[in-house]
Amino acid sequence: MLFGILGSQLKQINNTFNVLSQALDSRLICLDLINRRTLICAVNQDAEKSFKKTVEVDRLIDMLRDANANELQKLVVENVLAFNETFWIRLAARTDTCKSDDDKACTIILCLQKDYEELALSIMSIVDRLVHKTNEKIESATDVLKEILKPVVDEVEEISWPPRDPKALMLMEKEIIQREQEGKLDEGFLSEVNAQIRQAKEDGDKPGLEAMLQKVLQLYASRVLSKRSYAERGGEVLKTEQFLESVIRAPEEEWNRLLISGLTVGKGEVLPEEFYAVVKKRIERTLIRTEGGSYQQRVLTEYLKGIQSRAEGIVQLLQGKPQ
């Protein structure tokens, strides 16, 4: 059952949540070590590598210690992957080394110990909030995806693609438009859809689910890319740009017909080389306007590359060239 699959894979679809959870669990090590004042030394065969790692961790600890409240939160978020068991052990060791037999230094040492203990508690608190916030986002993304897929899932939640009811796709597209307007189709949502696609591919027995999720990404990309038009410049209509935008807006099932009707190798007026050029330009614009490495950037550029690949295939076919 589709929604059962989505629910059971919740923990598998977000590696970030797993990392955060591990960081949250490993904080207990720090509490225990600091409270017991036990210095733990690990002997590493690769001494140089171990030394460099220690230097990196010490540098991070120093930055965290010297940061104000706002800077600390930003640093924790940016370095969340670093808060593993090694980090907490090193922080505990730094706290433990704050000892001295010199009575004159006692006050300073106690202040340093207190600083490190407060730092550890502050980091733990921020990581804790990140874990809960990430968990909420995962659950929210799952709920949004369920609502989008609801029109194409039958009453017993069987996976059937294409949907038996032609109107189902229209309802799904309407749902995507509404959710996009509400700002619900964010990175968390795209991350989950991609994770579900990977899982479906690995399972190998849910081709209908994989196609369904791919359609979700196609509709999303079409919606986002259609928001901005480059078909007019100085009152002049740029036919090639206009043609590309008509393909972007169209369902993937209609691409062949549109490309054959619009390109000169078929029945149209647009040269293939000119079409490839505007697709390339649109990809460049997308790369500039989206965050590097984001799921949004990947989904939008893959959609445009899919259009170009389809056009190249049709051109080769109509020219009688082997594909």
Secondary structure by P-SEA (a helix, b strand, c coil): caaaaaaaacccccaaaaaaaaaaaaaaaaaaaaaacbbbbbbbcaaaaaaaaaaaaaaaaaaaaaccaaaaaaaaaaacccccaaaaaaaaaaaaacccccccaaaaaaaaaaaaaaaaaaaaaaaaaaaaaaaaaaaaaaaaaaaaacccccccccccccccccaaaaaaaaaaaaaaaaccccaaaaaaaaaaaaaaaaacccaaaaaaaaaaaaaaaaaaaaccccccccccccaaaaaaaaaaaccccaaaaaaaaccccccccccaaaaaaaaaaaaaaaaaacccccaaaaaaaaaaaaaaaaaaaaaaaaacccc
